[in-house]
């Protein structure tokens, strides 16, 4: 904006204010002040929520990589390997803790406490593979208890969409049986 345009706008505002009484000027000033305060609070709230979401995600990352969860992942991988070998839903309850972990993450995404893309970036590789490997077990369990892993079942296709868009060079949506077998072996180590 040029200097002379600013002067034109300023003269219009001054002319407008000259035609108003003092009470109206004070009222408009108060309204403007309240609007600025609301916008400032809204921005601070967004930033605070964003920071809280990052902290929650970092805690989930720590938990997922903890010795306790690594042991649970190994136990789940053994159950999945046995199930794939026998081709039956045997002992799949050993995957419950890992599926419950991802259910907790999914719940917080659905409630907008954690950003969906952050979860895709941090957990898609594991969540997607566990979901694929346990899909029959999840479906059979949900026939008896519809609420079980409801948020996980909601989140999985959401993350698939992001993977199709953002995963470009490593698009992991379609995973071969060999890749799933390799994943199981990774989790067993």
Backbone as CSV, one residue per row, in Angstrom:
resi,resn,N_x,N_y,N_z,CA_x,CA_y,CA_z,C_x,C_y,C_z
1,UNK,0.853,-1.161,0.000,0.000,0.000,0.000,0.909,1.236,0.000
2,UNK,0.561,2.204,-0.813,1.356,3.432,-0.913,0.971,4.424,0.186
3,UNK,1.879,5.354,0.414,1.712,6.362,1.451,0.438,7.174,1.246
4,UNK,0.165,7.575,0.000,-1.020,8.402,-0.235,-2.314,7.612,-0.028
5,UNK,-2.310,6.279,-0.265,-3.495,5.468,0.004,-3.774,5.402,1.504
6,UNK,-2.702,5.268,2.279,-2.852,5.228,3.737,-3.455,6.532,4.230
7,UNK,-2.984,7.663,3.686,-3.532,8.962,4.087,-5.012,9.068,3.725
8,UNK,-5.390,8.550,2.559,-6.806,8.575,2.150,-7.664,7.791,3.130
9,UNK,-7.229,6.571,3.454,-7.983,5.750,4.408,-8.048,6.424,5.769
10,UNK,-6.943,6.983,6.212,-6.916,7.664,7.516,-7.894,8.828,7.520
11,UNK,-7.962,9.591,6.435,-8.875,10.732,6.397,-10.326,10.277,6.403
12,UNK,-10.633,9.139,5.763,-11.991,8.587,5.784,-12.368,8.186,7.207
13,UNK,-11.450,7.503,7.905,-11.708,7.079,9.278,-11.897,8.294,10.183
14,UNK,-11.035,9.310,10.019,-11.149,10.528,10.839,-12.475,11.228,10.559
15,UNK,-12.864,11.301,9.299,-14.148,11.907,8.941,-15.308,11.143,9.544
16,UNK,-15.230,9.822,9.523,-16.261,8.981,10.110,-16.356,9.227,11.618
17,UNK,-15.191,9.288,12.268,-15.166,9.505,13.715,-15.668,10.899,14.096
18,UNK,-15.394,11.908,13.247,-15.867,13.270,13.521,-17.398,13.333,13.574
19,UNK,-18.060,12.481,12.767,-19.516,12.491,12.714,-20.167,11.626,13.802
20,UNK,-19.372,10.980,14.637,-19.911,10.110,15.693,-19.760,10.804,17.042
21,UNK,-20.665,10.480,17.945,-20.500,11.040,19.292,-19.496,10.183,20.076
22,UNK,-19.040,10.686,21.171,-17.989,10.050,21.973,-18.407,8.664,22.457
23,UNK,-19.654,8.499,22.862,-20.121,7.204,23.361,-20.032,6.116,22.290
24,UNK,-20.369,6.488,21.053,-20.280,5.510,19.963,-18.826,5.151,19.694
25,UNK,-17.949,6.120,19.756,-16.517,5.842,19.527,-16.001,4.898,20.602
26,UNK,-16.378,5.147,21.846,-15.952,4.286,22.961,-16.526,2.872,22.773
27,UNK,-17.796,2.790,22.371,-18.435,1.489,22.166,-17.718,0.706,21.069
28,UNK,-17.432,1.370,19.951,-16.717,0.694,18.850,-15.312,0.298,19.272
29,UNK,-14.667,1.130,20.051,-13.335,0.792,20.555,-13.381,-0.421,21.471
30,UNK,-14.402,-0.480,22.312,-14.571,-1.619,23.214,-14.824,-2.901,22.424
31,UNK,-15.686,-2.806,21.418,-15.977,-3.975,20.569,-14.705,-4.454,19.878
32,UNK,-13.923,-3.509,19.361,-12.661,-3.875,18.694,-11.700,-4.531,19.678
33,UNK,-11.623,-3.995,20.886,-10.749,-4.573,21.911,-11.159,-5.983,22.293
34,UNK,-12.467,-6.199,22.442,-12.976,-7.531,22.779,-12.679,-8.500,21.637
35,UNK,-12.865,-8.055,20.399,-12.589,-8.910,19.241,-11.118,-9.319,19.210
36,UNK,-10.228,-8.371,19.464,-8.796,-8.678,19.483,-8.490,-9.670,20.602
37,UNK,-9.098,-9.489,21.774,-8.873,-10.396,22.903,-9.348,-11.807,22.575
38,UNK,-10.510,-11.928,21.935,-11.045,-13.239,21.568,-10.131,-13.927,20.568
39,UNK,-9.691,-13.194,19.572,-8.788,-13.770,18.561,-7.483,-14.215,19.209
40,UNK,-6.957,-13.413,20.116,-5.715,-13.759,20.812,-5.900,-15.026,21.646
41,UNK,-7.006,-15.107,22.393,-7.285,-16.305,23.191,-7.433,-17.540,22.313
42,UNK,-8.118,-17.392,21.208,-8.317,-18.508,20.285,-6.977,-19.011,19.757
43,UNK,-6.093,-18.081,19.359,-4.769,-18.471,18.864,-3.952,-19.155,19.950
44,UNK,-3.991,-18.622,21.172,-3.259,-19.238,22.277,-3.803,-20.626,22.578
45,UNK,-5.105,-20.784,22.524,-5.728,-22.078,22.766,-5.287,-23.099,21.715
46,UNK,-5.271,-22.688,20.458,-4.822,-23.577,19.377,-3.380,-24.009,19.587
47,UNK,-2.513,-23.034,19.915,-1.101,-23.350,20.147,-0.935,-24.289,21.332
48,UNK,-1.683,-24.031,22.391,-1.608,-24.859,23.595,-2.066,-26.287,23.289
49,UNK,-3.153,-26.414,22.566,-3.675,-27.732,22.190,-2.683,-28.474,21.294
50,UNK,-2.061,-27.749,20.383,-1.071,-28.322,19.480,0.111,-28.864,20.291
51,UNK,0.604,-28.069,21.237,1.725,-28.485,22.077,1.351,-29.691,22.930
52,UNK,0.150,-29.681,23.483,-0.311,-30.813,24.304,-0.381,-32.080,23.447
53,UNK,-0.863,-31.952,22.207,-0.935,-33.095,21.299,0.437,-33.669,21.006
54,UNK,1.416,-32.804,20.829,2.784,-33.265,20.582,3.319,-33.999,21.815
55,UNK,3.070,-33.448,22.994,3.529,-34.100,24.231,2.887,-35.478,24.402
56,UNK,1.599,-35.578,24.112,0.908,-36.868,24.207,1.517,-37.857,23.219
57,UNK,1.746,-37.411,21.999,2.316,-38.280,20.978,3.714,-38.750,21.381
58,UNK,4.517,-37.850,21.944,5.858,-38.236,22.388,5.776,-39.287,23.502
59,UNK,4.803,-39.150,24.392,4.623,-40.158,25.450,4.228,-41.509,24.852
60,UNK,3.342,-41.475,23.853,2.972,-42.715,23.178,4.188,-43.343,22.493
61,UNK,5.011,-42.507,21.847,6.230,-43.021,21.217,7.118,-43.696,22.251
62,UNK,7.317,-43.030,23.387,8.138,-43.608,24.458,7.552,-44.926,24.943
63,UNK,6.245,-44.947,25.140,5.588,-46.164,25.602,5.740,-47.283,24.578
64,UNK,5.564,-46.957,23.300,5.637,-47.967,22.243,7.028,-48.578,22.158
65,UNK,8.037,-47.765,22.416,9.423,-48.235,22.343,9.938,-48.768,23.681
66,UNK,9.116,-48.725,24.729,9.559,-49.191,26.050,9.800,-50.706,26.035
67,UNK,10.580,-51.142,26.987,10.885,-52.569,27.105,9.606,-53.387,27.306
68,UNK,8.701,-52.870,28.127,7.443,-53.576,28.398,6.638,-53.771,27.105
69,UNK,6.487,-52.696,26.318,5.703,-52.796,25.083,6.440,-53.613,24.034
70,UNK,7.750,-53.540,24.004,8.515,-54.398,23.068,8.256,-55.873,23.373
71,UNK,8.174,-56.203,24.662,7.865,-57.586,25.054,6.455,-57.959,24.605
72,UNK,5.499,-57.029,24.788,4.122,-57.278,24.341,4.064,-57.431,22.820
73,UNK,4.844,-56.631,22.119,4.886,-56.727,20.651,5.459,-58.071,20.218
74,UNK,6.474,-58.519,20.919,7.085,-59.816,20.602,6.088,-60.946,20.848
75,UNK,5.367,-60.870,21.965,4.344,-61.870,22.284,3.243,-61.858,21.222
76,UNK,2.842,-60.667,20.823,1.812,-60.542,19.780,2.325,-61.132,18.466
77,UNK,3.570,-60.852,18.120,4.143,-61.372,16.874,4.203,-62.902,16.902
78,UNK,4.523,-63.465,18.062,4.538,-64.936,18.170,3.135,-65.504,17.938
79,UNK,2.136,-64.864,18.525,0.755,-65.324,18.340,0.340,-65.213,16.877
80,UNK,0.711,-64.115,16.258,0.356,-63.920,14.842,1.072,-64.940,13.968
81,UNK,2.341,-65.179,14.249,3.107,-66.160,13.462,2.478,-67.541,13.591
82,UNK,2.120,-67.915,14.812,1.471,-69.211,15.029,0.144,-69.263,14.283
83,UNK,-0.619,-68.178,14.336,-1.912,-68.118,13.651,-1.734,-68.257,12.138
84,UNK,-0.727,-67.593,11.588,-0.489,-67.664,10.138,-0.017,-69.053,9.738
85,UNK,0.732,-69.700,10.600,1.225,-71.043,10.306,0.085,-72.050,10.333
86,UNK,-0.761,-71.945,11.359,-1.880,-72.882,11.506,-3.109,-72.458,10.721
87,UNK,-3.115,-71.217,10.251,-4.231,-70.628,9.513,-5.552,-70.762,10.269
88,UNK,-5.495,-70.365,11.523,-6.703,-70.389,12.367,-6.549,-69.303,13.426
89,UNK,-7.640,-68.816,13.949,-7.590,-67.796,15.002,-7.234,-68.441,16.338
90,UNK,-5.984,-68.839,16.467,-5.532,-69.473,17.700,-4.724,-68.490,18.522
91,UNK,-5.033,-68.406,19.778,-4.256,-67.613,20.734,-4.059,-66.155,20.305
92,UNK,-4.975,-65.603,19.563,-4.835,-64.217,19.105,-5.068,-63.219,20.239
93,UNK,-5.541,-63.685,21.385,-5.722,-62.786,22.531,-4.405,-62.136,22.933
94,UNK,-3.292,-62.766,22.571,-1.979,-62.189,22.883,-1.701,-60.911,22.084
95,UNK,-2.565,-60.593,21.137,-2.411,-59.335,20.384,-3.233,-58.203,21.000
96,UNK,-4.072,-58.530,21.974,-4.998,-57.542,22.550,-4.290,-56.300,23.083
97,UNK,-3.177,-56.483,23.791,-2.491,-55.325,24.380,-2.004,-54.352,23.306
98,UNK,-1.507,-54.873,22.205,-1.028,-53.998,21.124,-2.207,-53.332,20.427
99,UNK,-3.256,-54.101,20.172,-4.454,-53.510,19.563,-5.068,-52.466,20.496
100,UNK,-5.043,-52.729,21.798,-5.546,-51.753,22.774,-4.689,-50.485,22.784
101,UNK,-3.386,-50.645,22.624,-2.498,-49.480,22.537,-2.930,-48.596,21.370
102,UNK,-3.099,-49.208,20.197,-3.501,-48.435,19.023,-4.921,-47.893,19.161
103,UNK,-5.774,-48.595,19.893,-7.124,-48.098,20.178,-7.034,-46.801,20.990
104,UNK,-6.133,-46.762,21.964,-5.940,-45.547,22.769,-5.458,-44.380,21.928
105,UNK,-4.524,-44.644,21.037,-4.048,-43.604,20.119,-5.209,-43.125,19.248
106,UNK,-5.974,-44.072,18.714,-7.086,-43.747,17.820,-8.151,-42.907,18.522
107,UNK,-8.438,-43.255,19.767,-9.421,-42.486,20.530,-8.988,-41.023,20.647
108,UNK,-7.721,-40.800,20.932,-7.233,-39.429,21.081,-7.198,-38.683,19.748
109,UNK,-7.020,-39.407,18.658,-7.102,-38.766,17.337,-8.553,-38.363,17.068
110,UNK,-9.473,-39.294,17.311,-10.888,-38.996,17.070,-11.365,-37.824,17.918
111,UNK,-10.875,-37.720,19.146,-11.246,-36.621,20.042,-10.411,-35.363,19.783
112,UNK,-9.571,-35.422,18.747,-8.756,-34.283,18.301,-7.723,-33.824,19.339
113,UNK,-7.273,-34.752,20.167,-6.194,-34.438,21.108,-4.838,-34.616,20.432
114,UNK,-4.796,-35.474,19.407,-3.569,-35.714,18.636,-3.911,-35.541,17.160
115,UNK,-2.999,-34.945,16.440,-3.180,-34.725,15.004,-3.034,-36.047,14.240
116,UNK,-3.954,-36.293,13.331,-3.980,-37.519,12.533,-2.693,-37.720,11.732
117,UNK,-2.170,-36.647,11.139,-0.944,-36.781,10.339,0.265,-37.101,11.207
118,UNK,0.280,-36.591,12.434,1.367,-36.935,13.355,1.344,-38.432,13.647
119,UNK,0.146,-38.968,13.872,0.009,-40.400,14.157,0.404,-41.202,12.922
120,UNK,-0.008,-40.759,11.747,0.393,-41.437,10.510,1.918,-41.491,10.433
121,UNK,2.543,-40.366,10.684,4.005,-40.278,10.585,4.700,-41.170,11.616
122,UNK,4.154,-41.221,12.818,4.810,-41.950,13.908,4.469,-43.440,13.953
123,UNK,3.227,-43.803,13.614,2.776,-45.169,13.884,2.196,-45.936,12.702
124,UNK,2.037,-45.312,11.555,1.334,-46.002,10.466,1.957,-47.356,10.128
125,UNK,3.258,-47.398,10.029,3.952,-48.638,9.652,3.482,-49.791,10.529
126,UNK,3.488,-49.622,11.844,3.123,-50.687,12.775,1.611,-50.882,12.842
127,UNK,0.889,-49.791,12.978,-0.567,-49.881,13.109,-1.162,-50.605,11.908
128,UNK,-0.727,-50.239,10.722,-1.272,-50.826,9.498,-0.992,-52.329,9.442
129,UNK,0.227,-52.721,9.752,0.587,-54.137,9.680,-0.122,-54.962,10.753
130,UNK,-0.176,-54.439,11.973,-0.911,-55.170,13.009,-2.387,-55.271,12.632
131,UNK,-2.918,-54.203,12.086,-4.326,-54.221,11.689,-4.561,-55.291,10.616
132,UNK,-3.714,-55.321,9.602,-3.869,-56.311,8.538,-3.714,-57.731,9.069
133,UNK,-2.710,-57.936,9.918,-2.443,-59.269,10.444,-3.529,-59.752,11.410
134,UNK,-4.198,-58.837,12.062,-5.220,-59.184,13.057,-6.643,-58.909,12.568
135,UNK,-6.789,-58.575,11.313,-8.084,-58.135,10.807,-9.204,-59.141,11.067
136,UNK,-8.975,-60.417,10.799,-10.022,-61.419,11.043,-10.354,-61.500,12.524
137,UNK,-9.328,-61.470,13.357,-9.535,-61.518,14.806,-10.314,-60.295,15.275
138,UNK,-9.955,-59.129,14.761,-10.663,-57.888,15.121,-12.134,-57.997,14.724
139,UNK,-12.398,-58.430,13.490,-13.777,-58.550,13.010,-14.584,-59.549,13.835
140,UNK,-13.974,-60.690,14.139,-14.677,-61.713,14.931,-14.948,-61.219,16.349
141,UNK,-13.995,-60.517,16.931,-14.177,-59.978,18.281,-15.259,-58.908,18.283
142,UNK,-15.283,-58.079,17.251,-16.267,-56.991,17.177,-17.680,-57.516,16.914
143,UNK,-17.805,-58.703,16.377,-19.144,-59.290,16.216,-19.771,-59.547,17.586
144,UNK,-18.920,-59.857,18.568,-19.399,-60.120,19.936,-19.469,-58.832,20.751
145,UNK,-18.572,-57.895,20.459,-18.483,-56.637,21.213,-18.182,-55.507,20.226
146,UNK,-19.250,-54.899,19.723,-19.125,-53.892,18.657,-18.229,-52.710,19.037
147,UNK,-18.156,-52.379,20.321,-17.354,-51.233,20.767,-15.849,-51.545,20.803
148,UNK,-15.498,-52.830,20.795,-14.089,-53.219,20.897,-13.335,-52.730,19.667
149,UNK,-12.301,-51.997,19.873,-11.415,-51.451,18.828,-12.167,-50.615,17.790
150,UNK,-13.247,-50.000,18.236,-14.070,-49.158,17.355,-13.265,-47.983,16.791
151,UNK,-12.490,-47.344,17.648,-11.710,-46.192,17.187,-10.558,-46.624,16.282
152,UNK,-9.968,-47.762,16.569,-8.915,-48.297,15.705,-9.474,-48.576,14.312
153,UNK,-10.658,-49.180,14.263,-11.300,-49.462,12.967,-11.686,-48.176,12.244
154,UNK,-11.945,-47.115,12.979,-12.224,-45.806,12.374,-10.923,-45.174,11.861
155,UNK,-9.869,-45.262,12.660,-8.615,-44.583,12.318,-7.877,-45.240,11.158
156,UNK,-7.887,-46.557,11.117,-7.093,-47.250,10.097,-7.354,-46.743,8.671
157,UNK,-8.601,-46.677,8.201,-8.817,-46.163,6.838,-8.433,-44.680,6.694
158,UNK,-8.541,-43.928,7.791,-8.126,-42.516,7.742,-6.620,-42.421,7.463
159,UNK,-5.855,-43.263,8.128,-4.405,-43.266,7.925,-4.043,-43.822,6.554
160,UNK,-4.824,-44.788,6.068,-4.608,-45.299,4.708,-4.735,-44.168,3.682
161,UNK,-5.733,-43.303,3.871,-5.921,-42.172,2.951,-4.698,-41.260,2.957
162,UNK,-4.194,-40.983,4.145,-3.006,-40.127,4.245,-1.824,-40.815,3.578
163,UNK,-1.678,-42.115,3.786,-0.569,-42.859,3.176,-0.639,-42.789,1.648
164,UNK,-1.851,-42.907,1.111,-1.992,-42.828,-0.350,-1.571,-41.460,-0.877
165,UNK,-1.852,-40.425,-0.109,-1.527,-39.061,-0.536,-0.085,-38.698,-0.210
166,UNK,0.313,-38.916,1.030,1.603,-38.427,1.512,2.730,-39.443,1.395
167,UNK,2.386,-40.739,1.339,3.408,-41.765,1.365,4.100,-41.990,0.034
168,UNK,3.691,-41.276,-0.971,4.135,-41.369,-2.368,5.222,-42.398,-2.659
169,UNK,6.442,-42.192,-2.185,7.542,-43.070,-2.568,7.546,-44.397,-1.814
170,UNK,6.843,-44.491,-0.698,6.876,-45.731,0.076,5.487,-46.294,0.303
171,UNK,4.542,-45.893,-0.495,3.133,-46.249,-0.304,2.989,-47.656,0.282
172,UNK,2.639,-47.718,1.555,2.555,-48.965,2.312,1.138,-49.517,2.429
173,UNK,0.183,-48.957,1.726,-1.197,-49.404,1.904,-1.328,-50.875,1.508
174,UNK,-0.751,-51.253,0.375,-0.789,-52.644,-0.057,0.512,-53.297,0.403
175,UNK,0.366,-54.291,1.259,1.528,-54.971,1.832,1.447,-56.442,1.440
176,UNK,2.525,-56.969,0.869,2.537,-58.366,0.437,2.634,-59.300,1.641
177,UNK,2.305,-60.568,1.410,2.437,-61.568,2.470,3.880,-61.684,2.934
178,UNK,4.811,-61.591,1.998,6.226,-61.649,2.368,6.597,-60.473,3.268
179,UNK,6.095,-59.272,2.930,6.353,-58.100,3.775,5.760,-58.292,5.174
180,UNK,4.577,-58.897,5.249,3.965,-59.154,6.551,4.774,-60.180,7.343
181,UNK,5.272,-61.225,6.641,6.127,-62.208,7.310,7.412,-61.550,7.806
182,UNK,7.989,-60.675,6.986,9.206,-59.952,7.399,8.927,-59.060,8.603
183,UNK,7.758,-58.434,8.609,7.374,-57.584,9.738,7.284,-58.407,11.019
184,UNK,6.674,-59.573,10.939,6.561,-60.447,12.115,7.956,-60.781,12.637
185,UNK,8.856,-61.107,11.736,10.229,-61.435,12.146,10.924,-60.231,12.797
186,UNK,10.670,-59.031,12.254,11.215,-57.801,12.859,10.721,-57.655,14.287
187,UNK,9.437,-57.880,14.495,8.846,-57.720,15.816,9.327,-58.793,16.787
188,UNK,9.731,-59.933,16.261,10.212,-61.014,17.124,11.647,-60.767,17.625
189,UNK,12.364,-59.866,16.984,13.757,-59.630,17.412,13.855,-58.562,18.469
